[in-house]
Amino acid sequence: MSITIYHNPACGTSRNTLALIRNTGDEPAVVEYLKTPPDRATLKGLIAAMGIDTRALLRRKGTPYDELGLDDPKWTDEQLVDFMLEHPILIERPIVVTPLGVRLCRPSERVLEILPRPQQGAFTKEDGEKVVDAEGRRVSRP
């Protein structure tokens, strides 16, 4: 079974998403996209597969987003992709690809929508939020 995560190990959401994937018993291909950015075709393919606007994949916090003026509507999708390729930190994370779909997993539990296998046990996020109970069922939020 093929699962890929575009991962930043410094990001808590990305670490939680990776842990949720592993909680199914699957070991995904981990692409540390800051070290190995996707090429243009891959990035455009991910955006298309997620069914999102290119701008929705732009990360603002901790990036050169503001200094580059990327909130200006003058930038085309192609130009925005150019910026993401030049500055991979602009790519929001984590992105997960499975046989069931592609998602930008913010919050991390969005990955549960596309995992082919069930959770194998309890899972609690790094911040202490319970996401999956001991039987592998999603915990409802109040």
N, C-alpha and C positions, 0 to 999 in steps of 0.2 A: 504494500500500500504506500502510495507516494504522498507525503505531506511536506510542504516547504514553508518555513517561516523566515521572513525578512526581519531580522532581529537586531536590536541594539542592547547589548548586555548591561549598559548603564541605565536603562529605562525599566522602572518597576512594572509598568503595564506590559512591556515586552517579556520580562522575566515571568510574570504571572501567566501570560498566554502560553509561553513555552512549557511551563509546568503543567498547565491544564492539558496540553497535547500529550505530554508524557504520562499523565495520570490515566490515559486510555491504554497504556502499554505500548504505544507507538513511539518510535524515535524519528523525529522529523529531520529533514535536511535543514541545517541552520545556515542561513546566509547572513553574515554580518555585513549589512549593506553599506556601512561606513567604510569598511575595508575593501569590500568587493561590490561596488554599486552595480545595479542592473544596467544593461545597455538600453539604448533608446527603444528598440522594438519590445524588449521585455517590459520596460516601464509603461509604455503605452498600452501593451497587452494587459497588464495588471489593472490599469485604470479602466479600460474597457470591460474587463471581466468583472470588476467590482460594480460597474454601472454607476460610477460617480463622476462628477465634474472634476476636471484636472485640479482646479483650485481647492477642492475638498481634500486633496492629498498633500497640500502644502502645510508644513509645520511652521508655526510662528515663534514659539517660545524657544529661546536658546539658539536662534539661527540668525542669518543675515537678512531675514524677511523684510524687516522695517527699513534697514539701510539700503536695500535694493529697491524699495518702493513697490513691493509685489502686490500691495492692495490696490494699486492703480489698475482700473479696468482696461487700460490700453494694451496690456500684455495678452498675447494670444496663447492658446493652449500649447502650441509648439514652442513658444518662447518660455513659457512656464516649465515645460519639460526640459528645455535647455538649462534653465537655472537649477533644476533638481539634479541634472546630470553633472553640472559644474560644482554644485554644493549639495552632496547627498544628505547632509544634515537637514535639508529642507523637506525631505520625504518623511511624512508622518508614518509612525510605526505603532505596532507591528502589522505587517500584511501576512496573511496565511492563505496558502493555496492547498486545497485538498480535492479529491475526486468529486466532492459535493459542492464545491464553489470556492470563491475567493472573497475574503473579507478584510477590511481594515478593522482590526480588533481593538477598538476603543469604545467601551470598556473591554477588558480582557475576556470577559465571559461571552462576548459575541462569537468567540471561536466555537462555542458549544453548538452553534447553529450548523456548522459545516464539518464537524468531526464524524468520521464514519463509524467509529466505535464508541461505546458508552464509557463513562468515567468508571474507574475501577475501585474508587473509594473516596473518602472525604477529601475536600480541598478547601483550604483557607488562604486567601490572598495575603500578601506581605503585610498589608495594613490591618489584618485581623478579621476582615470580612469573610464570613463563611459563604462559599459559593456552591459546594456540593456536599451532601451528607454522606454518612458512612456506607450507605447502600448505593452510592453513585448517582443519586437523584439531585437535581437542581434545587437549591434552597430558595424559597420565595422571599422576596423582600417585603417588609411591612409597608 
